[in-house]
Amino acid sequence: MNSVDTFRPQLQIRSVNLDTGRENVVVISRQSKALRAEIFRGFSRVELRRDSKVLLATLLITDDDALVGPHEIGLSEPAFRRFAEPAGHLVTVTPATPPESLEAVRAKIRGQTLSAREITAIVNDLTHYRYSDMEIAAFLISSASFMTSDELIALTRAMAEAGTQLKWADPIVVDKHCIGGIPGNRTSMIVVPIVAAHGLTIPKTSSRAITSPAGTADTMEVLARVNVGVDEMKAIVAACNGCLIWGGHVNLSPADDILISVERPLSLDTREQMVASIMSKKLAAGSTHLLIDLPVGPTAKLTNGTEAMRLRKLFEFVGDRFGIAVEVIITDGRQPIGNGIGPVLEAEDVMAVLANDPAAPRDLREKSLRLAAHLLEYDPKLRGGTGYARARELLDSGAALKQMQRIIDAQGPASCRTDLGNMTFDVKAGSDGVVAGIDCLQLNRLARTAGAPLDKGAGIRLFKKIGDRVESGEPLYRVYAFDQSEQDLAAAGAKIDTGYAIEKRGQVTP
């Protein structure tokens, strides 16, 4: 028996004020008796154990005795929350044994094809936070190199089965999903009340923003509570035919959120991983009929029709294997949808469309009607080809707005700040001409730099779209912020690149 087996030190738990994102991190004093060099040399991960509870975490060392004492171990906020033991309790600390599934990751790195059992083991360890971010990145990058169709199916199934799996009594449960990348594209918040007002079941779970200025959940949170549990979600859907909640709170495909948190900073967004991500959540949500929105444009995730066709076939393939009726439509992704970018501004657009406000953005209204029409056509009682007319009837009559209000009331009032940023500046055209192009990525960056979505009222209000005439000095858009430094950073970014291309006499200028 070696020294690692015999030396099992115990330390007192202490919560330390460190927000380490998703990763479990623990801190030990350099003076700790548990930190004997012969025990921890070469180890960056440790295992905490108390009775049957086990937590794997990344180890950090501090010389600050005010942070942790020699007889303590400090747990970062996510680690303390997951371990769920009171401060002061004793835990055993030992070097961590790597998860067995890491051998499968190494095999994938070597170019081997993984079995369904190996992929399930990897997903299981992911959801139990047994991987470091470096190990997750290794799995993502090796999978991005190649993934067979069998591996794609296995990954989708394993991710869906790792968390909550919802079941509904209705034979038709519809849903929609956009692959993202287009600012202001809050069609779900209009489609859901239209479809629910018609009578179809649409339990919509949505994501929060990771690298964008707003996700659907961030925008809905301006209007209503989105942190809803499973039982409450079912009650809301029973009363309203639909909901608009944050999927993370009901634990649908928890491995997906973990993968995305590492994937996005690496700019990894492969077709197979995207499909597994989306389809695992829809499978876990109990969807029977799914509409996928693929925006195509120069600065969208998909830049041409060929890419969109290949992705469409993957969605259809996975849908067929799991018995989900998948319909994929290709939409215009050349520019933002609506007039607002950022939670409060996007919520204003949504409610203006639902209220039939004459000033509501027409592109957001029209796209939402088209998407709702596709979903309504799944109703066997509705005659073919009448989906659009029915969607417009429900919107124009105010039925959709009333249904949205029912959903808001059922989910409960919003608890976040919902005023617009009190610091503003306008970005103006540098020449006369016509708007020839808008860079969605750049506007996303600027809105996020201004503070969105952390500050719900930060973001951008657009004044001009593609095809609009502008004069030199005329405002293209207005940026809202709450913090002076964030406003300054956004202004500096807009000065370098406004995100607008203006065409003048055959020439295009930024």
C-alpha positions as CSV (number, residue, x, y, z in Angstrom):
1,M,0.0,0.0,0.0
2,N,1.5,3.4,-1.0
3,S,1.5,6.7,0.8
4,V,-1.5,8.0,-1.2
5,D,-3.6,5.1,0.1
6,T,-2.6,5.4,3.7
7,F,-2.5,9.2,4.1
8,R,-6.1,10.5,4.1
9,P,-6.1,13.9,5.7
10,Q,-9.2,15.6,6.9
11,L,-9.9,19.3,6.7
12,Q,-12.8,21.6,7.7
13,I,-15.0,22.9,4.9
14,R,-15.1,26.6,4.3
15,S,-17.0,28.5,1.6
16,V,-14.8,31.0,-0.2
17,N,-16.1,33.9,-2.3
18,L,-14.9,32.7,-5.6
19,D,-17.2,32.4,-8.6
20,T,-15.4,29.8,-10.7
21,G,-18.2,29.5,-13.3
22,R,-19.0,25.9,-13.9
23,E,-15.8,24.3,-12.6
24,N,-15.3,22.9,-9.1
25,V,-12.3,24.6,-7.4
26,V,-10.9,24.1,-3.9
27,V,-8.2,26.2,-2.1
28,I,-5.7,24.9,0.4
29,S,-3.2,26.8,2.5
30,R,0.4,26.2,1.6
31,Q,0.9,25.5,5.3
32,S,-1.7,22.7,5.3
33,K,-0.5,19.4,6.6
34,A,-2.6,17.8,3.8
35,L,-0.3,19.4,1.2
36,R,2.7,17.2,1.8
37,A,4.8,17.2,-1.3
38,E,5.2,13.5,-1.6
39,I,1.4,13.2,-1.6
40,F,0.3,15.9,-3.9
41,R,3.2,16.2,-6.3
42,G,2.0,16.0,-9.9
43,F,-1.7,16.2,-8.9
44,S,-3.9,19.1,-10.0
45,R,-7.2,17.5,-9.0
46,V,-8.3,16.3,-5.6
47,E,-11.2,14.2,-4.3
48,L,-13.3,15.4,-1.3
49,R,-15.2,12.7,0.5
50,R,-17.6,12.7,3.4
51,D,-19.6,9.5,4.0
52,S,-21.0,8.6,0.6
53,K,-20.6,12.1,-0.9
54,V,-17.7,12.6,-3.4
55,L,-16.6,15.8,-5.1
56,L,-13.8,16.1,-7.7
57,A,-12.2,19.5,-7.9
58,T,-9.3,21.5,-9.3
59,L,-6.8,22.3,-6.5
60,L,-5.4,25.8,-5.9
61,I,-2.8,26.8,-3.3
62,T,-2.8,30.1,-1.3
63,D,-0.4,31.8,1.0
64,D,-3.3,34.0,2.3
65,D,-4.2,32.6,5.7
66,A,-7.3,34.9,5.8
67,L,-8.7,33.0,2.8
68,V,-8.2,29.5,4.3
69,G,-6.3,28.4,7.4
70,P,-4.0,25.4,7.7
71,H,-6.8,23.1,8.9
72,E,-9.4,24.3,6.3
73,I,-10.2,23.7,2.7
74,G,-12.0,26.4,0.8
75,L,-14.7,25.5,-1.7
76,S,-15.6,27.9,-4.5
77,E,-19.2,28.9,-4.8
78,P,-20.2,26.1,-7.3
79,A,-18.2,23.5,-5.4
80,F,-19.8,24.4,-2.0
81,R,-23.3,24.4,-3.5
82,R,-22.8,21.0,-5.2
83,F,-21.1,19.3,-2.2
84,A,-24.0,20.5,0.0
85,E,-22.3,20.1,3.4
86,P,-22.3,22.8,6.1
87,A,-19.2,24.9,6.8
88,G,-17.1,23.4,9.5
89,H,-17.7,19.7,8.6
90,L,-14.7,17.5,8.1
91,V,-13.9,16.0,4.7
92,T,-11.2,13.6,3.6
93,V,-8.9,15.0,0.9
94,T,-6.9,12.8,-1.4
95,P,-5.4,13.0,-4.9
96,A,-8.2,12.3,-7.4
97,T,-8.3,9.2,-9.6
98,P,-9.0,10.3,-13.2
99,P,-12.5,9.1,-14.4
100,E,-12.2,5.8,-16.3
101,S,-14.0,7.4,-19.3
102,L,-11.0,9.6,-19.9
103,E,-9.4,6.6,-21.6
104,A,-12.2,6.8,-24.2
105,V,-11.4,10.5,-24.7
106,R,-7.7,9.5,-25.3
107,A,-8.9,7.0,-27.9
108,K,-11.0,9.6,-29.6
109,I,-7.9,11.9,-29.7
110,R,-6.0,9.0,-31.4
111,G,-8.7,8.9,-34.1
112,Q,-10.7,6.0,-32.9
113,T,-14.5,5.6,-33.1
114,L,-16.2,5.4,-29.8
115,S,-19.0,2.9,-28.8
116,A,-22.3,4.0,-27.4
117,R,-21.2,2.7,-24.0
118,E,-18.1,4.8,-24.0
119,I,-19.9,7.9,-25.0
120,T,-22.5,7.3,-22.3
121,A,-19.7,7.0,-19.7
122,I,-18.2,10.3,-20.9
123,V,-21.5,12.1,-20.7
124,N,-22.2,10.6,-17.2
125,D,-18.9,11.9,-15.9
126,L,-19.5,15.3,-17.5
127,T,-22.8,15.7,-15.7
128,H,-21.2,14.7,-12.4
129,Y,-18.5,17.4,-12.8
130,R,-15.7,14.9,-12.9
131,Y,-13.9,16.6,-15.8
132,S,-11.8,19.7,-15.8
133,D,-12.3,22.3,-18.5
134,M,-9.1,21.1,-20.1
135,E,-10.4,17.5,-20.3
136,I,-13.8,18.7,-21.7
137,A,-11.9,20.8,-24.3
138,A,-9.9,17.6,-25.3
139,F,-13.2,15.7,-25.9
140,L,-14.7,18.6,-27.9
141,I,-11.8,19.1,-30.1
142,S,-11.3,15.4,-30.8
143,S,-15.0,15.0,-31.6
144,A,-14.9,18.1,-33.9
145,S,-12.3,16.3,-36.0
146,F,-14.7,13.6,-37.0
147,M,-17.9,12.0,-35.6
148,T,-19.7,9.1,-37.2
149,S,-23.5,9.0,-37.5
150,D,-23.6,6.2,-34.8
151,E,-21.6,8.4,-32.5
152,L,-23.9,11.3,-33.1
153,I,-27.0,9.2,-32.2
154,A,-25.2,7.8,-29.1
155,L,-24.2,11.3,-28.0
156,T,-27.7,12.7,-28.5
157,R,-29.3,9.8,-26.6
158,A,-26.8,9.9,-23.7
159,M,-27.2,13.7,-23.3
160,A,-31.0,13.4,-23.3
161,E,-31.0,10.6,-20.7
162,A,-28.5,12.3,-18.4
163,G,-31.1,14.7,-17.0
164,T,-34.9,15.3,-16.7
165,Q,-37.0,13.6,-19.3
166,L,-40.5,15.2,-19.7
167,K,-43.6,13.3,-20.8
168,W,-46.8,14.9,-21.9
169,A,-50.3,13.4,-22.3
170,D,-51.0,15.2,-25.6
171,P,-50.2,13.2,-28.7
172,I,-48.8,16.4,-30.4
173,V,-46.2,18.5,-28.6
174,V,-44.7,21.1,-30.8
175,D,-41.5,23.1,-30.4
176,K,-39.2,25.4,-32.4
177,H,-35.6,26.2,-32.2
178,C,-33.2,28.7,-34.0
179,I,-29.5,27.8,-34.2
180,G,-28.8,31.4,-33.1
181,G,-26.3,34.1,-34.1
182,I,-28.9,36.7,-35.3
183,P,-29.4,39.7,-32.9
184,G,-32.9,40.4,-31.8
185,N,-34.4,37.2,-33.2
186,R,-36.9,36.7,-30.4
187,T,-39.5,35.0,-32.5
188,S,-40.2,32.3,-29.8
189,M,-41.8,34.8,-27.5
190,I,-44.4,35.6,-30.2
191,V,-44.7,32.1,-31.6
192,V,-45.4,30.4,-28.3
193,P,-48.5,32.6,-27.3
194,I,-49.9,32.3,-30.9
195,V,-49.6,28.5,-30.9
196,A,-50.8,28.1,-27.3
197,A,-53.8,30.4,-28.0
198,H,-54.7,28.0,-30.9
199,G,-54.7,25.1,-28.4
200,L,-51.5,23.2,-29.3
201,T,-49.1,22.2,-26.5
202,I,-45.8,24.1,-26.7
203,P,-43.7,23.8,-23.6
204,K,-40.8,26.0,-24.6
205,T,-37.5,25.8,-22.7
206,S,-34.9,28.3,-23.7
207,S,-31.3,29.1,-23.1
208,R,-29.5,32.0,-21.5
209,A,-26.9,33.9,-23.5
210,I,-23.3,32.7,-23.4
211,T,-21.6,34.9,-26.0
212,S,-24.6,36.8,-27.3
213,P,-26.3,39.9,-25.8
214,A,-29.5,38.0,-25.0
215,G,-31.0,34.6,-25.0
216,T,-34.8,33.9,-25.1
217,A,-34.7,33.2,-21.3
218,D,-32.8,36.5,-20.6
219,T,-35.4,38.4,-22.6
220,M,-38.4,36.6,-21.1
221,E,-37.0,37.3,-17.6
222,V,-37.7,41.0,-18.2
223,L,-41.4,40.1,-18.3
224,A,-41.8,37.1,-16.0
225,R,-39.9,34.6,-13.8
226,V,-38.1,31.9,-15.9
227,N,-36.5,29.9,-13.1
228,V,-39.3,27.4,-12.9
229,G,-39.1,23.8,-11.6
230,V,-40.5,20.7,-13.4
231,D,-43.7,20.3,-11.5
232,E,-44.5,24.0,-11.7
233,M,-43.7,23.9,-15.5
234,K,-46.2,21.1,-16.0
235,A,-48.9,23.1,-14.1
236,I,-48.2,26.2,-16.2
237,V,-48.5,24.2,-19.5
238,A,-51.7,22.5,-18.2
239,A,-53.2,26.0,-17.6
240,C,-51.8,27.9,-20.6
241,N,-50.8,25.2,-23.2
242,G,-47.3,26.6,-23.2
243,C,-44.5,28.3,-21.2
244,L,-41.3,30.3,-21.8
245,I,-38.8,29.2,-19.2
246,W,-35.1,28.6,-18.7
247,G,-34.2,25.1,-19.6
248,G,-31.3,24.9,-17.1
249,H,-33.6,25.1,-14.1
250,V,-35.5,21.9,-15.2
251,N,-32.2,20.1,-15.9
252,L,-32.8,19.1,-19.5
253,S,-29.6,17.7,-21.1
254,P,-27.3,19.1,-18.3
255,A,-24.2,17.9,-20.2
256,D,-25.0,20.3,-23.0
257,D,-24.7,23.4,-20.8
258,I,-21.3,22.1,-19.6
259,L,-20.1,21.4,-23.1
260,I,-21.3,24.8,-24.4
261,S,-19.5,26.6,-21.6
262,V,-16.2,25.3,-22.9
263,E,-17.1,25.1,-26.5
264,R,-18.1,28.8,-27.1
265,P,-14.8,30.4,-25.9
266,L,-13.0,28.0,-28.3
267,S,-15.3,29.0,-31.2
268,L,-16.2,25.3,-31.7
269,D,-19.6,24.9,-33.3
270,T,-19.4,21.8,-35.5
271,R,-22.5,20.5,-37.2
272,E,-22.6,17.3,-35.3
273,Q,-22.2,18.8,-31.9
274,M,-24.8,21.5,-32.7
275,V,-27.3,18.8,-33.7
276,A,-26.6,16.6,-30.7
277,S,-27.0,19.7,-28.4
278,I,-30.3,20.8,-29.8
279,M,-31.9,17.4,-30.4
280,S,-30.9,16.1,-27.0
281,K,-32.8,18.9,-25.3
282,K,-35.9,18.5,-27.6
283,L,-35.9,14.7,-27.0
284,A,-35.7,15.3,-23.2
285,A,-38.4,17.9,-23.4
286,G,-40.8,15.4,-24.9
287,S,-41.3,17.2,-28.3
288,T,-43.0,15.2,-31.0
289,H,-42.9,17.9,-33.8
290,L,-40.0,20.3,-34.1
291,L,-39.4,23.3,-36.4
292,I,-35.7,24.3,-36.9
293,D,-34.9,27.8,-38.0
294,L,-31.6,28.1,-40.0
295,P,-30.7,31.7,-40.7
296,V,-28.2,32.1,-43.6
297,G,-26.2,35.3,-44.1
298,P,-22.6,36.6,-44.5
299,T,-22.1,37.0,-40.7
300,A,-24.5,34.3,-39.5
301,K,-23.5,30.8,-38.3
302,L,-24.4,29.5,-41.8
303,T,-23.0,31.6,-44.6
304,N,-24.5,29.8,-47.6
305,G,-27.2,27.4,-48.8
306,T,-24.9,24.4,-49.1
307,E,-24.0,24.6,-45.4
308,A,-27.7,24.9,-44.5
309,M,-28.7,21.9,-46.6
310,R,-26.0,19.7,-45.0
311,L,-27.2,20.7,-41.5
312,R,-30.8,20.2,-42.5
313,K,-30.1,16.6,-43.4
314,L,-28.4,16.0,-40.1
315,F,-31.4,17.3,-38.1
316,E,-33.7,15.2,-40.2
317,F,-31.6,12.1,-39.8
318,V,-31.5,12.4,-36.0
319,G,-35.2,13.2,-35.8
320,D,-36.0,10.1,-37.8
321,R,-34.0,7.9,-35.4
322,F,-35.8,9.2,-32.4
323,G,-39.2,9.5,-33.8
324,I,-39.4,13.3,-33.8
325,A,-41.0,14.9,-36.9
326,V,-38.4,17.5,-37.8
327,E,-39.1,20.4,-40.3
328,V,-36.2,22.7,-41.2
329,I,-36.6,26.1,-42.8
330,I,-34.0,28.4,-44.1
331,T,-34.5,32.1,-43.2
332,D,-32.8,35.5,-43.9
333,G,-29.8,35.9,-41.6
334,R,-28.2,39.0,-43.3
335,Q,-29.2,41.4,-40.6
336,P,-30.7,41.6,-37.1
337,I,-34.4,40.9,-36.6
338,G,-36.4,43.6,-34.9
339,N,-35.2,47.0,-33.7
340,G,-33.7,46.0,-30.3
341,I,-30.6,44.1,-29.2
342,G,-30.5,43.3,-25.5
343,P,-33.1,41.9,-23.1
344,V,-35.2,45.0,-22.4
345,L,-35.1,46.3,-25.9
346,E,-36.0,42.9,-27.4
347,A,-38.9,42.5,-24.9
348,E,-40.2,45.9,-26.0
349,D,-40.2,44.6,-29.6
350,V,-42.0,41.4,-28.7
351,M,-44.7,43.1,-26.7
352,A,-45.2,45.7,-29.5
353,V,-45.7,42.9,-32.0
354,L,-48.2,41.1,-29.7
355,A,-50.0,44.4,-29.1
356,N,-50.3,45.1,-32.8
357,D,-48.5,48.4,-32.3
358,P,-48.2,50.2,-35.7
359,A,-44.5,51.0,-34.7
360,A,-43.7,47.3,-34.0
361,P,-40.9,45.9,-36.2
362,R,-42.5,44.4,-39.3
363,D,-39.7,41.9,-39.9
364,L,-40.1,40.3,-36.4
365,R,-43.9,40.2,-36.8
366,E,-43.7,38.6,-40.3
367,K,-41.0,36.0,-39.4
368,S,-42.9,35.0,-36.2
369,L,-46.2,34.5,-38.2
370,R,-44.4,32.3,-40.8
371,L,-42.9,30.2,-38.0
372,A,-46.1,29.9,-36.1
373,A,-47.9,28.9,-39.4
374,H,-45.6,25.9,-39.8
375,L,-46.3,24.7,-36.2
376,L,-50.1,25.3,-36.5
377,E,-50.1,23.1,-39.6
378,Y,-49.3,20.1,-37.3
379,D,-52.8,20.4,-36.0
380,P,-54.8,17.7,-37.9
381,K,-58.0,19.7,-37.4
382,L,-56.5,22.6,-39.4
383,R,-56.9,22.5,-43.1
384,G,-53.6,22.4,-45.1
385,G,-52.3,25.8,-46.1
386,T,-54.3,27.7,-43.6
387,G,-51.7,28.0,-40.9
388,Y,-50.6,31.5,-41.8
389,A,-54.1,32.9,-41.9
390,R,-54.8,31.3,-38.5
391,A,-51.6,32.6,-37.0
392,R,-52.4,36.1,-38.2
393,E,-56.0,35.9,-36.9
394,L,-54.8,35.0,-33.4
395,L,-52.2,37.8,-33.5
396,D,-54.5,40.5,-35.0
397,S,-57.4,39.7,-32.7
398,G,-55.4,40.1,-29.5
399,A,-55.8,36.4,-28.6
400,A,-52.0,35.9,-28.7
401,L,-51.4,38.9,-26.4
402,K,-54.0,37.6,-23.9
403,Q,-52.3,34.2,-24.0
404,M,-48.9,35.8,-23.4
405,Q,-50.4,37.6,-20.4
406,R,-51.7,34.3,-19.0
407,I,-48.3,32.7,-19.4
408,I,-46.6,35.7,-17.6
409,D,-49.2,35.6,-14.8
410,A,-48.7,31.8,-14.4
411,Q,-44.9,32.0,-14.3
412,G,-44.9,34.9,-11.9
413,P,-43.6,38.5,-11.9
414,A,-40.1,39.4,-13.1
415,S,-37.6,40.2,-10.3
416,C,-34.9,41.9,-12.3
417,R,-34.2,45.5,-13.2
418,T,-36.1,46.4,-16.4
419,D,-35.2,50.0,-17.1
420,L,-33.1,51.1,-20.1
421,G,-29.5,52.1,-19.6
422,N,-29.2,55.8,-18.6
423,M,-26.0,56.3,-20.6
424,T,-26.4,56.5,-24.3
425,F,-24.6,57.5,-27.5
426,D,-25.5,57.4,-31.1
427,V,-23.4,55.8,-33.8
428,K,-23.7,57.8,-37.0
429,A,-23.2,57.3,-40.7
430,G,-19.9,58.5,-42.1
431,S,-21.3,59.2,-45.5
432,D,-24.5,59.5,-47.6
433,G,-25.7,56.3,-49.3
434,V,-27.7,53.1,-48.8
435,V,-27.2,50.5,-46.0
436,A,-25.7,47.6,-48.0
437,G,-24.8,45.3,-45.1
438,I,-24.9,44.8,-41.3
439,D,-22.4,42.7,-39.4
440,C,-24.5,40.7,-36.9
441,L,-21.3,39.5,-35.1
442,Q,-20.1,43.1,-34.5
443,L,-23.4,44.4,-33.2
444,N,-23.6,41.4,-30.9
445,R,-20.1,42.3,-29.6
446,L,-21.0,45.9,-29.1
447,A,-24.2,45.2,-27.3
448,R,-22.4,42.7,-25.0
449,T,-19.6,45.2,-24.4
450,A,-22.2,47.8,-23.3
451,G,-23.3,45.4,-20.6
452,A,-26.0,43.1,-22.1
453,P,-27.3,40.6,-20.9
454,L,-25.9,41.1,-17.4
455,D,-27.5,44.5,-17.4
456,K,-30.9,43.8,-18.9
457,G,-31.3,47.4,-20.1
458,A,-28.0,47.6,-21.9
459,G,-27.9,47.1,-25.7
460,I,-28.6,48.7,-29.0
461,R,-31.7,50.2,-30.7
462,L,-31.4,50.1,-34.5
463,F,-32.6,53.0,-36.6
464,K,-31.5,51.7,-40.0
465,K,-31.7,48.3,-41.8
466,I,-30.4,47.0,-45.1
467,G,-31.8,49.0,-48.1
468,D,-32.5,52.2,-46.0
469,R,-31.1,55.5,-47.2
470,V,-28.8,57.4,-44.8
471,E,-27.2,60.8,-44.8
472,S,-23.8,61.6,-43.3
473,G,-24.1,62.2,-39.6
474,E,-27.5,60.5,-39.4
475,P,-27.8,58.0,-36.5
476,L,-27.6,54.3,-37.5
477,Y,-28.2,53.0,-33.9
478,R,-28.2,54.0,-30.3
479,V,-26.2,52.2,-27.6
480,Y,-27.5,52.0,-24.0
481,A,-25.3,51.3,-21.0
482,F,-25.3,51.7,-17.2
483,D,-21.5,51.7,-16.6
484,Q,-19.1,54.5,-17.8
485,S,-16.3,52.1,-18.6
486,E,-18.6,49.8,-20.6
487,Q,-20.0,52.7,-22.5
488,D,-16.4,53.9,-23.3
489,L,-15.4,50.4,-24.5
490,A,-18.5,50.1,-26.7
491,A,-17.9,53.6,-28.1
492,A,-14.3,52.7,-28.9
493,G,-15.4,49.4,-30.6
494,A,-18.0,51.2,-32.7
495,K,-15.4,53.8,-33.7
496,I,-13.2,51.0,-35.1
497,D,-16.1,49.2,-36.8
498,T,-19.7,50.4,-36.8
499,G,-20.9,47.1,-38.2
500,Y,-22.6,48.9,-41.1
501,A,-21.6,49.0,-44.7
502,I,-22.9,52.0,-46.6
503,E,-22.9,51.9,-50.4
504,K,-22.3,55.2,-52.2
505,R,-21.9,55.4,-56.0
506,G,-20.9,51.9,-56.4
507,Q,-18.5,52.0,-53.4
508,V,-19.1,50.4,-50.0
509,T,-17.7,52.1,-47.0
510,P,-17.8,51.0,-43.3
